[in-house]
Amino acid sequence: MSAIAKDAPTSAPRPSGGVTQSVKDSLVVAKRNLIRMTRIPEMVIFGLIQPIMFVVLFTYVFGGSISIGGSTDPQLYKEFLMAGIFAQTVTFATAGAGAGIADDMHKGLIDRFRSLPMARGAVLTGRTLADLVQTTLTLVVLAGVALLVGWRTHENIGKVICGFLLLLLLGYAFSWIGALIGLSVRTPEAATSGGLIWLFPLTFISNAFVPVTGMPTFLQHVAEWNPFSATVAGARELFGNTMPGVPKSVTGAWPMEHPIIASIIWSVLIIVVFRTLAVRKYRSAAT
């Protein structure tokens, strides 16, 4: 009996294989989450309804009343608006990422994952990858709706694709913020609220829906150093939706003068910081 007790494992075996094993584990978890999404189609449907409503409401309610470069032409506003709507859509996926992870924690699924010989960060990476796939689908549908209401791009297809990739990179970065929120709260409902409440000021104190020229001076500085604004400006540049009469920057902020580079830097920085914090939180929260 002493020999059996001595040989019995006291914890889950650790995986071998380093980065390769971690990638495989992450893809397995991502597949699990994607299958779950297909079995709950209302998750995808409800995720599409809100951004479509934003497109229609902003286009037809505000389209003829907001001045863009001195003009209230609705077509100009459509081209100005869509990069902001796209960016808002990918960042609002943060709430879904947080709620999903909080739900897994609440049901004890995370504890079951911990009993398996898998990479520690694979559970979170797999979840964020699955959310990225869902966000991509949402963005494709939303782009189709935008074309239907009159949005147009004025650059070649390569640059347009790069614009969408820039948006998806920001969405993936923000999904790690959602992962950290999901691990830090006790219920999925709290994760949903915590994932949205800070996004509204972030997205509205920006260049997404109106030019920053009409904001108070201190808000202009906030808006132009907002990582969300950098991605919106970068996407507009890649889509060919920059507006005549609307300056790149009012305050001379570097991110607005170099929005594509700034957006990539912001997104990578957010991923590095919040992935590190989320994995650390995952280890402590699940022990």
Secondary structure, DSSP 8 states (H G I E B T S, - for coil): -HHHHHHS-SS-----SHHHHHHHHHHHHHHHHHHHHHH-HHHHHHHHHHHHHHHHHIIIIITTTS-BTTB--HHHHHHHHHHHHHHHHHHHHHHHHHHHHHHHHHHTHHHHHHTSS--TTHHHHHHHHHHHHHHHHHHHHHHHHHHHTT----S-HHHHHHHHHHHHHHHHHHHHHHHHHHHHSSSHHHHHHHHHTTHHHHHHSSSSSS-GGGS-HHHHHHHHT-HHHHHHHHHHHHHT---TT--S-SS--HHHHSHHHHHHHHHHHHHHHHHHHHHHHHHHHT-
